[in-house]
Amino acid sequence: MSRIVCPRREFLGRTLAGATSLPLVTSAIAPAKAAVQSAYTGPRVVIVRFGGGVRRRETIDPQHTYSPFFRHELVPRGTFFPQMEISVEEGDNTSHGEGTLNILTGKYGKYKDVEDRFLGARFEAQVPTVFEYLRKMFAVPDYQTLIVNGEDRTDEEFYSFSNHHLFGVAYRCHVLSLYRFKTYLLRRQIEEGRWNGRELQAKREELQEAEALDYRRKGEEKTSPRMQAFWEKWRGYYGETGLVNPRGDRVLTELAIRAMRELEPRLMMVNYNDCDYVHWGNINFYTRGIAIMDDGLRRLVDAANQTEGYRDNTVFVVVPDCGRDNNRMMAVPCQHHFNSASARKIFALFFGPGIEPGRVVDRPVEQQDVAATIGELMGFPTPFAEGSLLEEVAG
């Protein structure tokens, strides 16, 4: 699909991205990597996956929300899409991995686990992610493009790049998670001579098994110097036991805030997921997860307001990975795997500099529209993404 950028969009792109010259892209094929990439000078963007799957009733319904900061304070500050939906096309699944890739790539896909596991979510995107688009266009190092991921969703560790032949691993982002920290820590402990003999061999095998999960990056450098420094500071602060640092979605908030201060990402996605503990059968796990996520969002916004480089220069994009069922006959409440109407009904909010405040776009829009909108806000083309919400978002 060709994307023609009109003069008005060019003006908005120049204004929002703060660039002196942004090329207009009219081809469906992404441009080759420039010999000398220009520096990125546009806004920083934080995508918050309001996730684990949430229903509109417990989130954006003012009378029943468990996320008062989001609903009552943030929504009036930005452009709000209360009728965002996930495609109804046959084969599209309303779940976490698919929803995350819809947001990152701007294109729905019929994904299949690479090992054909039941409910497995080890997917490989066939079209580029927003991280790849950004890094191909601008001189942005990998450690300034981040996914912050939950410790119990290892499959989602590997959505950092696509299989597209014009993009791929050369333009990947980094991932922050406890899985990554534990892998780094084990590697460092071996290097430091913590064990010997059979115990050392067992630890080497454990490390090899952990690293083998990242099978698409075999033989590459595992951790850049900046990431090593980040994890070493984390180790120095929280120790090695895992008994001191926060867990669940709270640790994602801590990782993201530390990243803002130490790595200064230009584009970051925080994949909240505690709501999914409702699968244990207690709806209080779900509503408590929403409240924790709401507090995390408040802390992220506060951190952006207090951190040089982010203050008055950060666009937040808040969007769920999927909705949840409202079928009261289910033994376990709030399911999402069956592509029901409620599981497809989500929402989105954009707020920050250049975003129209106090605007409610009360019409159906698509989850896949998010990626192209981010690209236009940041000033890079997304030729393989579908749709855009820029006209509404930028007023």
C-alpha positions as CSV (number, residue, x, y, z in Angstrom):
1,M,0.0,0.0,0.0
2,S,1.5,3.4,-1.0
3,R,1.4,6.1,1.6
4,I,1.2,9.6,0.2
5,V,2.0,12.3,2.8
6,C,0.0,15.5,2.2
7,P,1.4,19.0,2.8
8,R,-0.5,19.2,6.1
9,R,0.9,16.0,7.3
10,E,4.4,17.2,6.3
11,F,3.8,20.3,8.4
12,L,2.6,18.3,11.4
13,G,5.5,15.9,11.1
14,R,8.0,18.7,11.1
15,T,6.4,20.4,14.0
16,L,5.9,17.2,16.1
17,A,9.3,15.6,15.3
18,G,11.3,18.8,15.6
19,A,13.3,17.9,12.5
20,T,14.7,20.4,10.1
21,S,13.9,18.2,7.1
22,L,11.8,15.0,7.0
23,P,11.6,13.2,3.7
24,L,8.2,12.4,2.2
25,V,7.8,8.7,1.5
26,T,5.6,7.8,-1.4
27,S,6.9,4.2,-2.0
28,A,5.6,1.0,-0.5
29,I,9.2,-0.1,-0.1
30,A,11.2,1.3,2.8
31,P,14.3,3.2,1.8
32,A,17.7,1.6,2.0
33,K,19.8,2.5,5.1
34,A,21.5,5.8,4.5
35,A,25.3,5.9,4.6
36,V,25.0,8.6,7.2
37,Q,21.8,8.6,9.3
38,S,20.5,11.8,10.7
39,A,20.2,12.3,14.4
40,Y,16.7,11.8,15.9
41,T,15.4,15.1,17.4
42,G,11.7,14.4,17.7
43,P,9.6,13.6,20.7
44,R,10.2,10.5,22.9
45,V,7.4,8.0,22.8
46,V,6.3,5.7,25.6
47,I,3.8,3.0,24.6
48,V,2.0,1.6,27.6
49,R,0.4,-1.8,26.9
50,F,-2.6,-1.4,29.3
51,G,-2.4,-5.1,29.3
52,G,-3.1,-8.5,30.3
53,G,-6.4,-7.8,28.6
54,V,-8.9,-5.3,30.1
55,R,-12.6,-4.6,29.5
56,R,-13.9,-1.1,29.0
57,R,-16.2,-1.4,32.0
58,E,-13.4,-1.7,34.6
59,T,-11.2,0.9,32.8
60,I,-12.9,3.7,30.9
61,D,-16.4,3.6,32.4
62,P,-16.2,6.5,34.8
63,Q,-18.6,4.9,37.2
64,H,-16.9,1.5,37.4
65,T,-13.2,2.2,36.7
66,Y,-10.4,0.7,38.7
67,S,-7.9,3.1,37.0
68,P,-8.9,6.5,38.2
69,F,-5.7,8.2,37.3
70,F,-5.9,7.1,33.7
71,R,-9.7,7.8,33.3
72,H,-10.1,11.0,35.3
73,E,-6.7,12.7,34.9
74,L,-5.0,11.5,31.8
75,V,-8.0,11.2,29.4
76,P,-8.8,14.9,29.6
77,R,-5.2,15.7,28.7
78,G,-5.1,13.9,25.4
79,T,-7.0,12.5,22.4
80,F,-9.1,9.6,23.4
81,F,-10.5,6.7,21.3
82,P,-13.1,4.9,23.4
83,Q,-14.2,2.7,20.4
84,M,-11.0,1.2,19.3
85,E,-11.5,-2.4,18.2
86,I,-9.5,-5.4,17.1
87,S,-10.2,-6.9,13.7
88,V,-13.1,-9.3,13.3
89,E,-11.4,-11.1,10.4
90,E,-11.5,-14.9,10.8
91,G,-8.3,-16.2,12.3
92,D,-7.4,-13.1,14.3
93,N,-7.0,-14.0,17.9
94,T,-7.7,-11.7,20.8
95,S,-4.8,-12.4,23.0
96,H,-1.6,-10.8,24.4
97,G,1.0,-11.7,21.8
98,E,-1.2,-10.9,18.8
99,G,-2.4,-7.7,20.3
100,T,1.2,-6.6,21.1
101,L,2.3,-7.3,17.5
102,N,-0.7,-5.5,16.1
103,I,0.4,-2.4,18.0
104,L,4.1,-2.8,17.1
105,T,3.7,-3.5,13.4
106,G,0.4,-1.8,12.4
107,K,-0.8,-4.9,10.6
108,Y,-3.0,-7.7,11.7
109,G,-1.6,-11.2,11.2
110,K,-2.7,-14.8,11.7
111,Y,0.2,-15.8,14.0
112,K,1.2,-19.4,14.8
113,D,3.6,-20.4,17.6
114,V,6.9,-21.4,16.0
115,E,6.8,-24.7,18.0
116,D,3.1,-25.3,17.4
117,R,2.4,-25.3,21.1
118,F,-1.2,-25.0,22.4
119,L,-1.7,-21.4,23.5
120,G,2.0,-20.8,22.7
121,A,2.8,-17.2,21.8
122,R,6.3,-17.5,20.3
123,F,5.5,-15.5,17.2
124,E,7.6,-13.9,14.5
125,A,6.4,-10.7,12.8
126,Q,6.6,-10.7,9.0
127,V,6.5,-6.9,8.7
128,P,8.7,-4.4,10.5
129,T,8.1,-3.1,14.0
130,V,8.1,0.6,14.9
131,F,11.5,0.0,16.5
132,E,12.9,-1.2,13.2
133,Y,11.4,1.7,11.3
134,L,12.9,4.2,13.7
135,R,16.4,2.7,13.8
136,K,16.6,2.4,10.0
137,M,15.6,6.0,9.5
138,F,17.6,7.6,12.3
139,A,20.9,7.1,14.1
140,V,19.3,5.7,17.3
141,P,21.3,3.0,19.2
142,D,19.5,-0.3,20.1
143,Y,19.6,0.5,23.8
144,Q,17.5,3.6,23.2
145,T,14.7,1.4,21.8
146,L,13.2,-0.8,24.5
147,I,10.5,-3.3,25.3
148,V,10.0,-3.7,29.1
149,N,8.5,-7.2,29.6
150,G,7.0,-9.3,32.3
151,E,9.0,-12.2,33.9
152,D,6.4,-14.9,33.2
153,R,5.8,-14.1,29.5
154,T,9.1,-15.3,28.1
155,D,7.6,-15.8,24.6
156,E,7.1,-12.0,24.3
157,E,10.8,-11.4,25.0
158,F,11.4,-11.9,21.3
159,Y,9.1,-9.4,19.6
160,S,12.0,-7.0,19.2
161,F,12.4,-7.5,15.4
162,S,10.7,-8.9,12.4
163,N,11.7,-11.4,9.7
164,H,11.3,-8.8,7.0
165,H,14.2,-8.9,4.6
166,L,14.6,-5.1,4.4
167,F,14.7,-4.7,8.2
168,G,15.2,-7.5,10.8
169,V,17.8,-8.1,13.5
170,A,20.1,-5.2,12.5
171,Y,17.4,-2.8,13.6
172,R,16.2,-4.7,16.7
173,C,15.4,-3.1,20.1
174,H,16.6,-4.3,23.5
175,V,14.4,-6.0,26.1
176,L,14.4,-5.3,29.8
177,S,13.0,-8.0,32.0
178,L,13.9,-10.2,34.9
179,Y,14.6,-13.0,32.5
180,R,17.2,-10.8,30.8
181,F,18.6,-9.8,34.2
182,K,18.8,-13.4,35.4
183,T,20.6,-14.4,32.2
184,Y,23.0,-11.5,32.5
185,L,23.6,-12.3,36.2
186,L,24.4,-16.0,35.6
187,R,26.8,-15.1,32.8
188,R,28.6,-12.6,35.1
189,Q,28.8,-15.0,38.0
190,I,30.4,-17.6,35.8
191,E,32.9,-15.0,34.5
192,E,33.7,-14.0,38.1
193,G,34.6,-17.6,39.0
194,R,31.7,-18.2,41.4
195,W,31.7,-22.0,40.8
196,N,34.0,-24.8,39.7
197,G,33.9,-28.4,38.8
198,R,30.5,-30.1,38.3
199,E,28.7,-27.1,39.7
200,L,30.3,-24.8,37.1
201,Q,29.4,-27.2,34.3
202,A,25.8,-27.3,35.5
203,K,25.7,-23.5,35.5
204,R,27.1,-23.3,32.0
205,E,24.4,-25.6,30.8
206,E,21.8,-23.5,32.6
207,L,23.2,-20.4,30.8
208,Q,23.3,-22.1,27.5
209,E,19.6,-23.1,27.9
210,A,18.6,-19.6,28.8
211,E,20.5,-18.1,25.8
212,A,19.1,-20.7,23.4
213,L,15.6,-19.2,23.8
214,D,16.9,-16.3,21.7
215,Y,17.5,-18.6,18.8
216,R,17.3,-15.9,16.1
217,R,20.4,-14.1,17.5
218,K,22.8,-17.0,17.9
219,G,26.4,-16.0,17.8
220,E,25.8,-12.3,18.4
221,E,27.0,-10.2,21.3
222,K,24.6,-10.9,24.1
223,T,24.7,-7.6,26.0
224,S,26.0,-4.2,24.9
225,P,28.2,-2.2,27.3
226,R,25.4,0.2,28.1
227,M,23.1,-2.7,29.0
228,Q,25.8,-4.3,31.1
229,A,26.1,-1.1,33.0
230,F,22.4,-0.9,33.5
231,W,22.1,-4.4,34.8
232,E,25.2,-4.0,37.0
233,K,23.5,-1.0,38.7
234,W,20.3,-3.0,39.1
235,R,22.4,-5.8,40.7
236,G,24.1,-3.3,43.0
237,Y,20.8,-1.8,44.2
238,Y,18.6,-4.9,44.5
239,G,21.1,-7.7,44.9
240,E,21.1,-11.1,43.4
241,T,18.4,-13.0,45.3
242,G,15.3,-11.6,43.6
243,L,13.7,-11.2,47.1
244,V,14.2,-7.5,47.2
245,N,13.2,-6.1,43.8
246,P,9.5,-5.6,43.0
247,R,7.6,-8.3,41.1
248,G,4.8,-8.5,38.5
249,D,3.9,-5.2,36.8
250,R,5.5,-3.2,39.6
251,V,9.0,-4.4,38.4
252,L,8.1,-3.2,34.9
253,T,7.5,0.3,36.2
254,E,10.8,0.3,38.1
255,L,12.7,-1.0,35.0
256,A,11.1,1.7,32.8
257,I,11.8,4.5,35.1
258,R,15.4,3.5,35.6
259,A,15.7,3.2,31.8
260,M,14.5,6.7,31.3
261,R,17.3,8.0,33.6
262,E,20.1,5.7,32.6
263,L,19.5,4.7,28.9
264,E,17.2,7.6,27.8
265,P,15.2,5.5,25.3
266,R,13.6,7.4,22.3
267,L,10.9,4.8,22.0
268,M,9.9,2.4,24.7
269,M,7.0,-0.1,25.2
270,V,5.9,-1.2,28.7
271,N,4.0,-4.5,28.5
272,Y,1.9,-4.6,31.7
273,N,0.2,-7.9,32.2
274,D,-0.9,-8.5,35.8
275,C,-4.6,-8.5,34.8
276,D,-4.1,-11.9,33.2
277,Y,-3.8,-13.5,36.7
278,V,-7.6,-13.6,36.5
279,H,-7.0,-17.0,34.8
280,W,-6.5,-18.3,38.3
281,G,-10.3,-17.9,38.8
282,N,-10.6,-14.8,41.1
283,I,-11.9,-11.6,39.5
284,N,-10.1,-9.6,42.2
285,F,-6.8,-10.6,40.6
286,Y,-8.0,-8.8,37.5
287,T,-9.3,-5.6,39.1
288,R,-6.3,-5.4,41.4
289,G,-4.1,-5.8,38.3
290,I,-5.8,-2.8,36.7
291,A,-5.2,-0.7,39.9
292,I,-1.5,-1.6,39.9
293,M,-1.2,-0.8,36.3
294,D,-2.9,2.6,36.9
295,D,-0.4,3.4,39.6
296,G,2.4,2.4,37.4
297,L,1.1,4.7,34.6
298,R,1.0,7.6,37.2
299,R,4.6,6.9,38.1
300,L,5.8,6.8,34.5
301,V,4.1,10.1,33.8
302,D,5.7,11.6,36.9
303,A,9.1,10.3,35.9
304,A,8.8,11.8,32.4
305,N,7.8,15.2,34.0
306,Q,10.9,15.0,36.3
307,T,13.5,13.7,33.9
308,E,15.6,15.9,31.6
309,G,15.0,15.0,27.9
310,Y,11.5,13.7,28.7
311,R,9.9,16.8,30.3
312,D,7.6,18.5,27.8
313,N,8.9,16.1,25.1
314,T,7.2,12.8,25.7
315,V,4.1,11.4,23.9
316,F,2.4,8.6,25.8
317,V,0.3,6.0,23.9
318,V,-1.9,3.9,26.1
319,V,-3.6,1.0,24.5
320,P,-4.6,-2.6,25.6
321,D,-3.4,-5.7,24.0
322,C,-7.0,-7.1,24.0
323,G,-10.3,-6.9,25.8
324,R,-12.0,-9.6,27.8
325,D,-15.3,-11.5,27.8
326,N,-18.3,-10.4,29.7
327,N,-19.8,-13.9,29.8
328,R,-21.0,-14.4,33.4
329,M,-21.6,-18.2,32.7
330,M,-17.9,-18.9,32.5
331,A,-16.3,-20.8,35.4
332,V,-13.3,-18.6,35.1
333,P,-14.4,-14.9,34.5
334,C,-13.1,-12.5,31.9
335,Q,-11.6,-14.8,29.3
336,H,-10.2,-13.4,26.0
337,H,-9.2,-16.3,23.7
338,F,-12.5,-16.7,21.9
339,N,-12.7,-13.5,19.7
340,S,-15.9,-12.5,21.4
341,A,-17.3,-8.9,20.9
342,S,-16.2,-7.8,24.3
343,A,-12.7,-9.2,23.9
344,R,-12.3,-7.2,20.7
345,K,-13.5,-3.9,22.2
346,I,-10.6,-1.8,23.5
347,F,-9.6,1.9,23.6
348,A,-6.6,4.1,23.2
349,L,-5.2,7.4,24.5
350,F,-2.5,9.7,23.0
351,F,-1.3,12.6,25.1
352,G,1.7,14.8,25.2
353,P,3.2,17.7,23.2
354,G,1.5,18.3,19.9
355,I,-1.5,16.1,20.8
356,E,-5.0,17.6,20.8
357,P,-6.1,17.7,24.5
358,G,-9.7,17.0,25.6
359,R,-10.7,15.4,22.4
360,V,-12.9,12.3,22.2
361,V,-13.0,10.5,18.8
362,D,-16.2,8.6,19.3
363,R,-16.1,6.4,16.2
364,P,-14.7,2.9,15.6
365,V,-11.0,2.8,14.9
366,E,-8.6,-0.1,14.6
367,Q,-5.8,-1.3,16.9
368,Q,-3.5,-1.7,13.9
369,D,-3.8,2.1,13.3
370,V,-1.5,2.8,16.3
371,A,1.9,2.0,14.6
372,A,1.5,4.3,11.6
373,T,0.4,7.1,14.0
374,I,3.5,6.7,16.1
375,G,5.6,6.8,12.9
376,E,4.1,10.0,11.8
377,L,4.4,11.6,15.2
378,M,8.1,10.6,15.4
379,G,8.8,11.4,11.7
380,F,9.6,8.0,10.2
381,P,7.7,6.2,7.4
382,T,5.8,2.9,8.1
383,P,5.1,1.7,4.6
384,F,3.9,-1.8,5.7
385,A,1.6,-0.6,8.4
386,E,-2.2,0.0,7.9
387,G,-4.2,3.1,8.8
388,S,-3.4,6.2,10.8
389,L,-5.0,8.4,13.5
390,L,-2.8,11.4,13.0
391,E,-5.6,13.7,11.7
392,E,-7.5,13.3,15.0
393,V,-4.5,13.1,17.3
394,A,-2.8,16.2,16.0
395,G,-6.0,18.2,15.6
